[in-house]
Amino acid sequence: MAGTVNKVILIGHTGDDVKMNYFEGGNCIGRFPLATNEEYVNRTTGERVSNTEWHNIVVRNKAAEICEKYLKKGDKVYVEGRLKTRKWTDDKGMDRYSTEIQCQEFTFLTPKGESQGQGQQPQQPRQAAQPAQPKAQPYNTNQPSQPAQPTTDTSDVDDLPF
């Protein structure tokens, strides 16, 4: 196998709201931190250990605008992308490196109305008789948006053999 793979899949909670940077020509970049947690029991001491890993997520253009509009601090999100390391020079002239996840696809996992970032609005209790909500659809930043396909109504077609 001659090819290589650079793919990252994360499910975690946002550590802050999306920070946007806009450029000439209408392009933009959104950045936000994502926390993933690992929990296990230490075999020697028997105590529960929890580790949090922070990831820098970068989304571009329309995907960034969608994330800025709907993602709030504390929301759970599925992110798929690739690792990218940037080299930059700090104000003291030292070379610095940052590793980021260049987001290619994402899905919001926090149910609508249950965002952690709302804070001031009281939550209404869920009732068992509520209609089922549609599943979250993944957003793929590599695919252009496709027009809706026309549907045909076959309710009046009667092709029963009797």
C-alpha positions as a printed NumPy array, in Angstrom:
array([[  0.   ,   0.   ,   0.   ],
       [  1.646,   3.198,  -1.188],
       [ -0.876,   5.756,   0.116],
       [ -1.075,   7.402,   3.495],
       [ -3.994,   8.526,   5.631],
       [ -4.422,  11.72 ,   7.626],
       [ -7.855,  11.418,   9.239],
       [ -9.116,  12.511,  12.645],
       [-12.51 ,  11.729,  14.174],
       [-13.448,  13.431,  17.441],
       [-16.561,  13.673,  19.576],
       [-16.289,  16.236,  22.326],
       [-17.565,  19.417,  23.935],
       [-16.715,  22.903,  22.727],
       [-14.574,  24.899,  25.124],
       [-15.644,  28.299,  23.799],
       [-17.803,  29.959,  21.148],
       [-16.493,  29.993,  17.566],
       [-14.051,  32.865,  16.933],
       [-14.291,  34.189,  13.377],
       [-11.695,  35.858,  11.13 ],
       [-12.887,  37.437,   7.868],
       [-10.706,  38.096,   4.824],
       [-10.933,  40.108,   1.621],
       [-12.899,  38.294,  -1.036],
       [-15.537,  37.008,   1.38 ],
       [-13.622,  34.042,   2.82 ],
       [-13.58 ,  33.37 ,   6.546],
       [-12.13 ,  30.993,   9.111],
       [-13.707,  29.909,  12.386],
       [-11.733,  28.452,  15.283],
       [-12.864,  26.784,  18.485],
       [-11.369,  24.47 ,  21.12 ],
       [-12.805,  20.965,  21.536],
       [-12.347,  18.878,  24.689],
       [-12.298,  15.083,  24.664],
       [-12.241,  13.112,  27.91 ],
       [-10.741,   9.775,  28.864],
       [-11.714,   8.053,  32.092],
       [-10.274,   4.88 ,  33.558],
       [ -9.597,   3.208,  36.895],
       [ -5.981,   3.071,  38.063],
       [ -5.237,  -0.63 ,  38.66 ],
       [ -2.771,  -0.069,  41.488],
       [ -4.678,   2.526,  43.524],
       [ -8.242,   1.75 ,  42.396],
       [ -9.046,   5.437,  41.99 ],
       [-10.875,   6.86 ,  38.964],
       [ -8.628,   8.966,  36.715],
       [ -9.967,  11.507,  34.224],
       [ -7.844,  13.115,  31.485],
       [ -9.008,  15.935,  29.233],
       [ -7.334,  16.549,  25.875],
       [ -7.859,  19.87 ,  24.064],
       [ -7.94 ,  20.122,  20.268],
       [ -7.876,  23.254,  18.089],
       [-10.592,  22.975,  15.418],
       [-10.517,  25.091,  12.248],
       [-13.532,  25.416,   9.907],
       [-13.686,  27.484,   6.739],
       [-16.163,  29.66 ,   4.854],
       [-19.828,  28.515,   4.922],
       [-19.091,  25.76 ,   7.456],
       [-17.508,  28.362,   9.758],
       [-20.571,  30.582,   9.496],
       [-22.853,  27.642,  10.355],
       [-20.705,  26.749,  13.371],
       [-20.637,  30.368,  14.546],
       [-24.424,  30.564,  14.342],
       [-25.307,  27.273,  16.056],
       [-22.35 ,  26.111,  18.222],
       [-22.066,  27.478,  21.732],
       [-19.642,  26.787,  24.551],
       [-20.29 ,  23.334,  26.053],
       [-22.141,  21.9  ,  23.037],
       [-21.351,  18.35 ,  21.975],
       [-20.154,  17.961,  18.384],
       [-18.785,  15.272,  16.052],
       [-15.809,  16.521,  13.996],
       [-14.053,  14.781,  11.135],
       [-10.968,  16.238,   9.49 ],
       [ -7.226,  16.096,   9.12 ],
       [ -4.214,  17.141,  11.186],
       [ -2.298,  20.217,  10.094],
       [  0.74 ,  21.68 ,  11.842],
       [  1.445,  25.378,  11.327],
       [  4.777,  27.071,  11.956],
       [  4.759,  30.683,  13.091],
       [  7.079,  33.186,  14.763],
       [  6.134,  34.713,  18.112],
       [  6.799,  38.313,  19.165],
       [ 10.236,  37.313,  20.545],
       [ 11.316,  35.88 ,  17.19 ],
       [ 11.059,  32.246,  18.286],
       [  9.631,  29.614,  15.94 ],
       [  6.418,  28.131,  17.33 ],
       [  4.248,  25.266,  16.129],
       [  0.491,  24.708,  16.405],
       [ -1.306,  21.497,  15.506],
       [ -4.899,  21.933,  14.389],
       [ -7.747,  19.812,  13.085],
       [ -8.809,  21.101,   9.661],
       [-12.515,  20.24 ,   9.852],
       [-13.992,  18.6  ,   6.751],
       [-17.264,  17.329,   8.211],
       [-19.213,  17.931,  11.421],
       [-22.481,  17.039,  13.107],
       [-24.049,  18.881,  16.025],
       [-24.898,  16.368,  18.759],
       [-26.45 ,  18.645,  21.392],
       [-30.23 ,  18.613,  20.86 ],
       [-31.717,  21.906,  19.716],
       [-32.768,  23.998,  22.699],
       [-30.427,  22.202,  25.122],
       [-27.349,  24.27 ,  24.333],
       [-25.074,  24.786,  27.329],
       [-24.374,  28.343,  26.182],
       [-27.944,  29.622,  26.57 ],
       [-27.559,  30.152,  30.304],
       [-30.261,  32.779,  30.898],
       [-33.232,  30.907,  29.423],
       [-34.883,  28.306,  31.658],
       [-35.167,  24.85 ,  30.117],
       [-38.614,  23.37 ,  29.628],
       [-38.942,  19.782,  30.886],
       [-39.189,  17.177,  28.136],
       [-42.476,  15.394,  27.743],
       [-42.747,  11.792,  26.624],
       [-45.488,  12.627,  24.099],
       [-43.295,  14.927,  21.971],
       [-42.934,  13.918,  18.323],
       [-39.582,  12.423,  17.36 ],
       [-37.048,  14.992,  16.195],
       [-35.212,  14.418,  12.91 ],
       [-31.7  ,  13.   ,  13.159],
       [-28.777,  15.396,  12.895],
       [-27.435,  15.591,   9.365],
       [-23.657,  15.746,   8.925],
       [-22.245,  18.799,   7.182],
       [-19.556,  17.933,   4.666],
       [-17.315,  20.89 ,   3.83 ],
       [-15.909,  19.118,   0.747],
       [-19.248,  18.702,  -1.028],
       [-21.07 ,  21.597,  -2.7  ],
       [-24.662,  21.891,  -1.594],
       [-26.919,  19.819,  -3.824],
       [-30.395,  20.907,  -4.902],
       [-33.287,  18.962,  -3.46 ],
       [-34.417,  16.055,  -5.606],
       [-38.051,  16.188,  -6.72 ],
       [-40.238,  13.575,  -5.114],
       [-43.113,  11.833,  -6.793],
       [-46.331,  11.14 ,  -4.962],
       [-47.273,   7.486,  -5.451],
       [-50.146,   7.458,  -2.963],
       [-52.779,   7.326,  -5.716],
       [-51.029,   4.583,  -7.711],
       [-52.828,   1.274,  -7.274],
       [-50.775,  -1.574,  -8.634],
       [-52.168,  -4.277,  -6.385],
       [-52.861,  -7.576,  -8.232],
       [-56.428,  -7.927,  -6.875]])
